[in-house]
Amino acid sequence: MNNELIMLGEMIIKKKHVIAHTVHTDRMAGITMTEQEKREFRLIEAHILDIRANFISLFGEALIEHTDNEKANEKIFNWGMETGEYFYTLGAPLDEALKDTSYYRTYIWKAIENEVKEKNLSASTVFDVIHIIDPLLDQAVYSFSLTYVKSYQKTLENAKSAFMELSVPVIPLTKGIGVLPLIGNLDTERAQLLMEETLSRSNVLKLSHLIIDVSGVLLVDTIVADQLFKVIDALSLTGVETIITGIRPEVAQTMVSLEINLTKLNSKASLQQAFNEFQLLKKL
């Protein structure tokens, strides 16, 4: 084992808080914050300093255990995963967070340079340090970025899922009667959700009649029309009668030009007309 590498590793661990504080001070010097942001930052600043110190310590451990590259890489990768997720939850932009890398590189190497000069360590040791530390910094950037992006994608998917669920709202009007107001375009994904959510909500609400209002749908093509009729057929099999309301003149013209079979379609001009019909049927 290279005793000089071990010596440098122990030095980095010993000075990790000093190096971390220097990195932190220099990094934050160019960032402007409002008074509110400063107050909020002070609440987490000690934790961020600990994150920095622990990160620096990993490089010291890598030098001490320089014969086990796999272990060092695993530690760095895990740090990147944990820290990437944490900084994402803080709302820190990825490009800003990655600027820290150059500060770590600068001040870790300054500490090493001072120790090399003071102890008159060999040039071969310096090259060994380069081969250990630089790839680990690259690995840290990779794992940090990977986790940050995955967290971002997960948030987008969750938001999209929540939006999609809200875009198929089956609303109870009165006992046994509900309305499904559709707004915007129906793509394949939303059309599939339309089938699932409509059947599920109709069952939960114990509906006997459902009004599907399409006054907010600007475009109807073969796929959209076919999906609407599939929903109507599926509801019929579960005992739910449907009426479509609010078909716009241009949409009606499109449906006719598409030669869609409209014989099974029960439609009304407005939501009020459909509701009145269901109320009348209940009295019979």
PyMOL commands that set and color helices and strands:
alter all, ss='L'
color gray80, all
select helices_A, chain A and resi 3-14+16-29+35-64+69-90+94-98+100-119+123-166+188-204+222-237+249-257+271-283
alter helices_A, ss='H'
color red, helices_A
select strands_A, chain A and resi 171-174+177-183+209-216+241-245+267-268
alter strands_A, ss='S'
color yellow, strands_A
deselect
rebuild
show_as cartoon
